[in-house]
């Protein structure tokens, strides 16, 4: 029997352009922290080893400090061996991070880089069949090719691979896509017993054998991911397999769309944002649409500003929000005479079309200036 | 508009106080400090401007400090056709009530009441202007130096209007909206509308961040290209090794073929040498045979040529002799003609000498005559000039003398006809002394004398007579004397005695002038272009020539008698000379032609003789060479040697052709080219392999180094930095555009508004100002509707140069004027004056009182003061006293 943790796509050193200030540092640190979580989980689950199926690093050129911190985190559970597979983000090319002086000098004993094509014994009777990426653009199905010369075995074989299965429709132009049928044939022939895959950040079971899995990324990386933040605890026995997911991620990516037409909608948005937890590790993208008065627009701006600081990121897309002064707006300016005429001029401009958003901005500015005077 | 009543409850320190205002004229509210006077205008502002729901600072400020009460204000107002009672309470249980009593009863509460009042005011007043007026008169408004100079400035109505239309109320830090908009714009734009440096700087930061990111991306791409390159180099190395091995194999095989071909080439070269030597030997024999033939041929030719020359020499001899004889005859004839020509030339020369000698004689004679005439004319010229120098009477002097003579004659006639005169006849010879002069008369002689003044006549022993002339006679005599004196003076100046002599002198002078002119003309005519000296020299030269010729000429033949004779002889000798010369030239040409022909014949003869000599020598030489050649190898031996040499040539050629065929099959050139190519390819493959390994080594070292730089992480940081500054930039640009648009719209409307107030305000200020300053008072408003210049008694000053009192007075007049024009239908608006005119002297205070009173006829004026006497000059004012 073999019991191990299947994980992938740590993407260590990933940067997000929308993370400002100290949020990027927290985001980076969370990816280091989750290594410790995985190590601790492996101990807790009595796993013999951990396979990391590619894209351990976001790039071969991440800051060397990140490499050092990651290796230190792995080294904190020395009895658990971590098998690291080079993926498309960190291929085993001439600039590979795995061959860098830093990596080689800081690598702890429990780290094994799957940089060859020969099987690696991870435990007595348990072979890892590695399919490392040697460049960013391989022209072949590396995973099936790694299995081509396998003969029958009495032990357990675990294929450690990286890449998109041809099972996903969008891969048909990709020469490196992994043929699912080939893998299933090998499983059915008893040549391999589990295929641990990386590259897809959402936890996914592929095919019908129950032995081909994507673990997904342990920390989310983008809004589009379906079920990130997990690792898989895999148990393999003679003729059986058990795959359990464990949530280990601390960050969340949330996107939402809001239609604002009255103050009630603003109240609801305020409440939704207030209820988000944990705010400092939540990245929120809101698309706001609808038709509001300038006063409501100003309130929306205040509201979003209030929530901006507690959240890791609050991104607003308000291209579909149409703000225009209404009667109340004009009245609340409390102006008369030539000022009123100027306000009416600007109001007319806002009614003339989208391209006159400048007039709306001018009116919002006027509101602010009046507020400052009062 | 009129305020009838104001009631304050729980307003600052006031618990409940009502002030009733007369509806006409000026109302003075007197009270000491802190009696709540200034609460009145403030309360009017609050009730008109603030909603009862307002919790703004101005409202909170008027809440009683130590009492749990909320402020209330109630006012009763009439404006236009309306009269209403208006009440508001703020902060707790807020309330607004409006009771309209005219033109028809009406009641409203809350926001509706507020809006209704606003509409009424807008309907009956220039609401903005009135609000501006209230702002201006508000304590603490519009003035930085308020505490020092209360109500002191010349108000800027526009500034107040800016505040008014901004809809802001009283309070600390109050500012005009317009100024705030302008300040906002100035954050992003310069005064001239250019983008401010901060915006350029931010844009620059965006560009810097973008460049930084692009640089990092480029570096990463370069690394990836290098990594790809390493992979390629590794795969390419196998190919290069295979190529190199293939090249080496080819090189060995070609080297074997090259050695074999070289051997064949050696054999061909050797055969070529043998064939060449045999051919050369044969060719030498052929050449010798050809030379033998040439020698025989030359010997025959030389003999034939010599025979031809000797025959030609024989044929030429008669012609040469004839040419020599003809040449000698021509020479003799030419020499004869030459001698005749010499004789004719000598005759002609002698005739021409005679001819010229006669010519010189004639010239000599003519020159002598001209010279004599010249000498005569020069003498006449000298004489006439001497005369003219001394002759002083000219036409001018003559006419003066004639005129003086006429005067003299007239004077004498006058004396004789009208002057005293002694007329008598000597009866016997008698002597007498007249004026002391002894005068003797014969008998019968008439005694006539003119008496000029007095005349003494002494008849010795007989009588002594004194004859006195009358005064008229004296005068005539004086004139006569004067005329005579003048006449004689003129005659003396001309060197003549009387008029006749003078006339003669003039006639002589004219004659002398004419003679002088004739002499000058004669001199010019005879001298022509010569000077007298040159003419004299010329005469002497011709004379010497004549003498010389006469002395040198032979006596025979005799000199022709006349010039014409000499000329005729000259012509004859000339004709003869020309004839002789023509004959000589003809014979000279004949001789030249004959001499040329003779010379040609002699040359031909000499040439033939030389050629015959040469021909003989050539024959001998040909014979010698032929003999020598035959002695060396006879003609038969020569033929045998040639056949033998040709056989050897044919043998070597056959072998050579065979060897060349073998070499062509081996194709050593192609083999060498192929070998060179194979060696080059082999070298290139080795070089490429070396470069491949070297490049990979370098790339790996470089990648290892660059891989440690954390470029990806730095790229992420650069991306965030770019996003951050780009957002800042976009936000700033958006704000800048908004501020610019807002400023533009407000500016345009503001200017439009100012233009509307300019004329009426000027008119009213001047109307009130004339009461204070006099009938010639004028002002000038600036763009901001503030008084910028005052003109008085023809002197115009900037307001800044006026005294504090004058500026204060102008400020108050501006307010009064503003109040007067507030209501478009007349009636004005209330003006509240808070203790103004503290800086005015008593006279001005008095006049300002009159102006305020006059304004009070057009609008309601409420004066708040703690100095009761200050407004004593406002004649019709009603005084209300308030106390704490």
Interface residues (C-beta under 8 A of the other chain):
Chain A: X13 X14 X15 X16 X17 X18 X19 X20 X24 X58 X59 X60 X61 X62 X63 X64 X65 X66 X93 X94 X95 X96 X97 X99 X100 X101 X102 X134 X135 X136 X333 X334 X335 X336 X337 X338 X339 X340 X341 X342 X345 X346 X358 X359 X361 X362 X363 X364 X365 X366 X369 X370 X372 X373 X374
Chain B: X56 X122 X127 X128 X131 X161 X162 X164 X165 X166 X167 X168 X169 X171 X173 X174 X175 X177 X178 X180 X181 X184 X220 X223 X224 X226 X227 X228 X230 X231 X696 X699 X700 X703 X704 X706 X707 X708 X709 X710 X711 X712 X713 X714 X715 X716 X717 X719 X720 X722 X723 X724 X734 X735 X737 X738 X739 X741 X742 X745 X746 X748 X749 X750 X752 X753
